[in-house]
Amino acid sequence: MVGYRSIQANKQMLEYHYDGTFMGLLSAIFDAFNRKEYPDVILRPDGQRLLFATTHTVETNDSQAQRVLNGIERIGGKPTCEQLFHAFLSMSPDMEILLLDYTRELFFRKRPIMADLGNKTVLQVHKLDRKVLREAHRSVMFIRFERAADGMYFAPFAPKYDVLPLVIGHFKHRFTDQHWIIYDTSRDYGFFFDGKRVEQISIDNPSFSKDSGKLKEGLEYENEDQYQELWREYFRSIAIAERKNPTLQRNFMPKRFWKYLTEKRI
Amino acid sequence: MHFDYAQCKTGCFLLLMNLQEKIGILSAAAKYDVSCSSSGSERANQPGGIGNAAKAGICHSFADDGRCISLLKILYTNHCIYDCAYCVNRRSNDIQRATFTVKELVDLTIGFYRRNYIEGLFLSSGVIKNPDFTMERITRIARELRLIQKFNGYIHLKAIPGASQELVREAGLYADRLSVNIEIPSESNLKMLAPEKNYPSVLSPMSFIKEGIVQYKEERKIFRKSPLFAPAGQSTQLIIGATPDSDKQILTLASGLYGQQNLKRVYYSGYNPTNLYDSRLPAISVPPLKRENRLYQSDWLMRFYQFTVDEIVNDEHPDLELAIDPKLSYALRNPHLFPIDVNSADHHMLLRIPGVGPKSAKMILAARRFRKLNSEHLRKIGVVMKRAQFFITCHELPSHTIQELKPDRVRSILTMDLRKKTLPNALQLSLW
């Protein structure tokens, strides 16, 4: 890949623009194949533009995107598709080119390459996949519900990556007899479960504080404070003072989660 | 806190204490039980029910000591008729005592669960009146959770030594995991520290649970809907450093428990100095954390690295080295096995390389089908090359391995490295 790029260095740089969605990126990959060219960057709407580059704006086309996805699945199987989607969610700076490289490699070699961890592209996708799954697992661990007066359980959360869609199924299976909202405060959207199905929502006039995640005064269930206090009491007394280890605690439970954690927020 | 109304009928004694104080007392009393795992069960939710169990287990928080909080780990009561020397709850200790009502514990579990604080309940207890009476209370709480509240989250129950088989069987129907704590690694020392207890009273419920699990697994093969019996298996705990038992004794016992009793987990709990007035106990001021850590590492070697117990400890090496981990210690004692060629060695041998874990071993096996691996590949895959370099050859010019350097030199290089890491910053700077 490096050689290929250096040849292009003499030419004008080529810049793709896409809409920032997974289907959009797959469409960009389709275009690259279709136009037989190799873009230097594939930019999402908020990306940093190059100077003096030729640009091509990718039209998101679901059927073309689907063709790419089908091709990936035919050779690499479902796990490869999932891995690429997770890597996409990481939104790491060079993720788009990485996924393009991966797809080219996959189509060129015509066999699953997921396990070829001696290959840089494959290893990097593998690592991004792990990072995103880890964040997804952390949301399963650290999401905290607060009960509102109307019986709704509300959980604000601010994951590093857009992982809520990956974990909603878990909550749907677990909490079937309560209504709940899990809300991503950094991306400003969330999911609402009404006892039957899950719906994607966004809240215009939040009735909670974005800093602490706490519901506004008067909206809470009357015993909510007591439950939270009981939990904090438990949290305090289960620790063995002689073995205090704040570093270990932070390794497992990074500080960025604390603001919404019942037992840690002030 | 105004929870007292719920207790009016149960008597004036309980009226004096509110729920928060009870939680404080009864979770502090349970904190020395180190088990926290919520894994091994896939109990599904039912229509109209609440909760399910995740096969891999989920930690929900980490306490100030860095230990995972997965379950509401708590005692039903810290009253106890026994007087075990190593236990904070022994009857001769003058401490505040408390007992939950069934309703309190059930409400607490459900309330915490609905807020995603916990995976479920880990219920243990001091022994009141007699083992059967206590076991009946514990079972009643689990029954109420399962049958009335339709709670399908994780439940870990203690089987009380000496309780009747009928009660333990019923507990197994509700619990995902059952455990009986052995606590003291040898019978003679148990006699000394807890004269009212004996090994048979611990081992017989353990065998009974094992049979129950085996039987349940057989039935499941025939009838898919046969009732669950402790699907996440059973575990136990050993206290480390309260008695002069050697690591060999401890690990041999653990190995036997994994083998014959089919245990899922053995936990090791470094003895936390309590009851210092008791002259039968060693006079130490801090728990033996390093030793505990080495024992866990050895336990992992037995469960995930295909080591046998006598490869880790034996008559020449009855105790684990504290300065280096047991796997490195094994490698240094057996230099003839190394260096291992990562491009051809089998899984079993890959797992013996210090710096290679089960994950990286798997990745090596997968990746080397595509190309020969060199040290750069290995490093990126996640092999700790700092340690592994002395024990491997790969697709590269030969380097200095344990064969050229000799074990003593490797040891000093690796332990020097460790020491550097623990030097305080100020000292490191002044060396400049």
Contacts between the chains, C-beta under 8 A, distances in Angstrom:
chain1	res1	chain2	res2	distance
A	113	B	370	7.7
A	115	B	363	8.0
A	115	B	366	3.6
A	115	B	367	6.3
A	115	B	369	6.9
A	115	B	370	7.2
A	116	B	366	7.9
A	116	B	367	6.2
A	116	B	370	4.0
A	116	B	371	7.4
A	117	B	363	5.4
A	117	B	366	6.7
A	117	B	367	4.0
A	117	B	377	7.4
A	117	B	380	7.7
A	117	B	381	5.6
A	118	B	367	4.9
A	118	B	368	7.7
A	118	B	370	6.0
A	118	B	371	4.7
A	118	B	373	5.8
A	118	B	377	4.6
A	119	B	370	7.1
A	119	B	371	7.9
A	123	B	380	5.8
A	123	B	381	7.4
A	137	B	58	7.9
A	140	B	58	5.9
A	141	B	58	5.8
A	141	B	59	5.7
A	141	B	60	5.5
A	141	B	61	7.8
A	142	B	60	7.3
A	142	B	61	7.7
A	143	B	116	5.4
A	144	B	115	6.1
A	144	B	116	5.8
A	144	B	117	7.0
A	145	B	114	6.6
A	145	B	115	4.5
A	145	B	116	5.4
A	146	B	115	7.2
A	147	B	114	7.4
A	147	B	115	7.2
A	153	B	114	6.5
A	153	B	115	7.2
A	155	B	116	7.1
A	170	B	54	7.7
A	173	B	44	7.8
A	173	B	45	5.7
A	173	B	52	5.8
A	174	B	45	6.6
A	174	B	50	7.9
A	174	B	51	5.7
A	174	B	52	5.4
A	175	B	50	7.0
A	175	B	51	7.7
A	175	B	114	6.9
A	176	B	45	5.8
A	176	B	47	7.6
A	176	B	48	7.7
A	176	B	49	7.1
A	176	B	50	7.2
A	177	B	48	6.2
A	177	B	49	7.1
A	177	B	50	5.6
A	178	B	50	7.6
A	178	B	114	6.0
A	226	B	1	6.2
A	226	B	2	7.9
A	226	B	3	7.6
A	227	B	111	5.2
A	227	B	112	7.6
A	227	B	115	6.8
A	229	B	1	7.6
A	229	B	20	6.6
A	230	B	19	6.5
A	230	B	20	5.9
A	230	B	23	5.8
A	230	B	108	6.9
A	230	B	111	7.9
A	230	B	112	8.0
A	231	B	112	6.3
A	231	B	115	7.4
A	231	B	117	5.4
A	233	B	20	5.0
A	233	B	23	5.0
A	233	B	24	5.5
A	233	B	27	8.0
A	234	B	23	5.4
A	234	B	27	5.2
A	234	B	72	7.0
A	234	B	74	7.7
A	234	B	112	7.9
A	235	B	61	6.6
A	235	B	63	6.5
A	235	B	69	7.1
A	236	B	24	7.6
A	236	B	64	8.0
A	237	B	23	7.0
A	237	B	24	4.7
A	237	B	25	7.8
A	237	B	27	4.7
A	237	B	28	4.2
A	237	B	31	7.2
A	238	B	27	5.0
A	238	B	28	7.4
A	238	B	30	7.5
A	238	B	31	5.2
A	238	B	63	5.3
A	238	B	69	6.4
A	238	B	73	6.5
A	239	B	31	7.1
A	239	B	63	3.9
A	239	B	64	4.1
A	239	B	65	4.7
A	239	B	67	7.5
A	240	B	31	5.5
A	240	B	32	7.3
A	240	B	65	4.9
A	240	B	67	7.7
A	240	B	272	6.5
A	241	B	65	7.8
A	242	B	272	6.0
A	242	B	273	7.9
A	242	B	286	6.5
A	242	B	287	6.2
A	243	B	65	4.1
A	243	B	66	7.6
A	243	B	67	7.7
A	243	B	272	7.8
A	243	B	287	6.7
A	243	B	289	7.0
A	244	B	64	5.5
A	244	B	65	5.7
A	245	B	64	7.6
A	245	B	65	5.5
A	245	B	66	3.9
A	246	B	64	6.9
A	246	B	66	7.7
A	247	B	66	7.6
A	248	B	62	7.5
A	248	B	65	7.8
A	248	B	66	2.9
A	249	B	62	4.8
A	249	B	63	7.2
A	249	B	64	6.1
A	249	B	65	7.6
A	249	B	66	4.7
A	251	B	66	7.7
A	252	B	59	7.3
A	252	B	62	4.4
A	252	B	66	6.8
A	252	B	68	7.0
A	253	B	61	6.6
A	253	B	62	4.5
A	261	B	61	7.2
A	262	B	115	7.2
A	262	B	117	7.0
A	263	B	61	5.9
A	263	B	117	7.9
